Amino acid sequence: MGYKYVKGVKENPKFGKLLAVNFNPYKVCSFNCVYCGIGPTTEKICERKLFYPPEDVFREIRDYIEKHGEPDYAWLTGLGEPTLYSGFKQLSKMIKGVYPNIKIGVYSNGSLFFREDVRDDFSLCDLMLINLNSVCPIEFSKICRHHKEVNLEELIGGIKLFRQQFGGIFGIVSVFLGGINDNQKNLNGLKRLLLEIEPDFYELKNYACRGYKALDGEFKKTTKEIFNNLPFEVIYQF
């Protein structure tokens, strides 16, 4: 059968086989990040919606697994921001009920974790990656080009609350763009926040396309000096 929601398995060196599943229309998100690999946001919202019935999404997942075997993770990312999908908890329960050995992983921008219902829905996950590029509101806005209702302080508070109740693997990912958030003030602010959140790992990336500059050697050196000896794994992707 042709799949509408299941996008196949991709290999991840850290987490194994990830079965990518979409459940948002292209492209619904609370952000319009300049570096997004999916493409520009066509509908920028902060309201949770049941875009597609969880039963329909799960039917495809089950069909794919029956034909290709179980992956290590169901990678429930959506085409956009996954927390906008109000059927997430129901879909997660369906997967766990039939495939207890499959873990659930998500990559989120963290914009809705100030909401208790979102934190509750995503507490079922085994792996949560949250993107946070800057603690400076101006830098954050330039990069994420977020919905007007998104507030950085509220977003950070929501991430902290979620981390306190989350029992799975928890990682923070920062993308650095030359000339925007590649400064020592932001690095120091991120370090202070990371020490409060205490993720299992922190991953740093560089985006140097569409006219954005690559990070210079001095910044890379400063970054490694600042994040040296943190009590969790730090992964440099530059």
N, C-alpha and C positions, 0 to 999 in steps of 0.2 A: 504494500500500500504506500501511496505517497503521504508524506507527513507534513502537517501544518505547524505543529508545535515542537516536535523533536528534531534537533539539528545534528544528531550524531555524536560520536565519542571523540574527544580530543585527549591526548596524553599530556599529563602534567608531571614534571620530574619530582615534585614534592608530594603530590596527592594521588597520583595514579590516573586511572581512567575516569574522565568526567563526561557524563552524558548531558549535553547542553539542551535545556528545555526553555522555550519562550512561551510567555502567556500574556504579553502586552502587545497591542497593535504597534506597528512601526510609525513613529517612535515616540512613545509617551514617557515623559520623564519630568522630574521637578528641576532638573538642571539642563543646561545646553553646553556642556564642557567643550572647550576649544579643541581638546585632543581626543574626543570620543571616537573610537574605532568603528562604531556602528553607523555614525553619521549625525547630521544635525537633528535636533529635537523638532518634531512637527506639531506636537501638542504638549505644552508645558503646563502641568497641573500639580496640585498638592492634595487633591481629593482621591481617596481610594475608591476603586471601581472593580466590579466583577466583569472584566473584559471578555472572558470566555469561561464556560462552565468547567469546573475542575474535573468533572467526569470525562469530558471530551479530551482534556489534556492527558489525564491518566490513561485513558484507553490507548492513546498512541505510545505512551511510555511502556505500557505492558506489552503491546504488540512488538515494539522494538526489542525489548529484553528477551521475549520468547524466541526471537529470531537470531539475536546476536549475543545473548548472555548478559549477566549482570555486570554493571560498571562498579567502580569503587564509590563514586559519588553521583547523585542526581544533582546536576549543576543548574539550580533554578534561578536563572538570572533575569529572564524576561528581555524584551527588546526595549530597554529603558530602565527605569527604577523598579525593582521587584516589590518594594514595600507598597507600591501603589495598587498592587493586585490584591483585592479583598478576599480572594479564594485561596490564598497561599496556605493558610493553616489546614483547610480541608484537603487540599492537594497533598500536603506533606503527610497527613495522617493516612491517606490512601496508599501512598508509597511505602510508609513504614509498616502498615498493616499487612501488606502482601510481600514486601521485600525487606524484612528486618535487618538484613546484612548490608543494605545499601545506605550509605550516609548521605546527608543532604547538605549541600554547600551553596553559599550565596555571596555575591559581591554587591554591595550597596553603597549609596552616597551618604547614608545616615540621616537624611533630612527629616524622616518621620519617626525616629526613635524617641522623640520626646513624648509620643503618644503611648499610653499604656497598652492599648489593643495591639499595636504594632510590635511592641516588645514581647508581648505574650505570644503572638502568632509566630515570631521568629525564634523564640526560645527552643523550638523543636529542632532547630538546625544543629548539625554537628560541626560545621565550619562556617565562620562568618568573617568575611573580609570587608572592611569599611574604608572608603577613600576619604582622606583628609589632607589637603595640600597646603593649607596655611591657617594660622591662627589670627591673621590680620584680615579684618573684614573687606578692605579694599582689594587686597591680593586675591582673597577667596572669591570675591564677586567677578573680578576680571577673568579668572580661570574658569569658574563654574557657570557663570552667567545664569544664575538660579532664578527660580520663581520669586516674585516679590514678597510672598509670605514666608520665605525661608529666612531664618535669623541664625547667624553663626553661633551666637552664645547659646541659644536654645538647642541648636543641633549638637553642640559639644556636650551640653548637659544631658541630652538624650542618649548619646553614646556612652557616657559614664554610667547612667542608670542601667542601660542594657548590659554593659560589661559586668556589673555587680551581680546580675541574676543569671548570666549565661554560663553554661557548664561545658560548652564545646571549645574547639580551637578558635581563637580569636586573633585576627591580625589587622593591623592598620597599614594602609598603603598611601604613600605620598608621591605625587608626580610634580617634578620641578621643571619650570620653564625659565630659560635664561632671560634675565631682565625683569621678571615679575616676582617670583617668590624665592629666588635664589640669593638669599641674604642671611647674615648671621642672626639678625633679630628674629626672623621666622624660625630658624633652626633652634635657637634657644627656647622659643615659645613652644615649639613642637616637643622638644625634649622634656620640658616641665610637664606638659600635658601627658605625654607617654608614661612618665613616671607615676602619674596619678592613675591612669587607666590600667597600666600593667598588662599590655597585650602579650600573647604568646610569641609574636614576632612582629617586626616592623620592616616594611619593604620600601625602598626608595627607587624611583624611576626618573628618567629624563625624557622629556618630549622636545624634539628638535626638528619639527617639520613646519610647513606652512609659514615660514618666515621667523619662527621662534628659534632663538640661539641655543646652541649646545652649551652645556655647563663647562666652565673653564676649570683647569687643573687646580687652581687655588681654592675654588669653592668645594671641589671634591675632597681636597685635603682637609679643609676646615670641617666639612661634614663628618668625616671619619674621626677627627679629633673630638668633636662635640659628642658624637654617639658612641665613643669608645667606652667599653666596660659597663654597658647598660645591663640590667638583670634579665634580659630576654634577647632572643636572636635578632640581629639586624642584617638584612639582606640588601646588598647594593647591586642594582641593575644598571649601573653606568660605569 
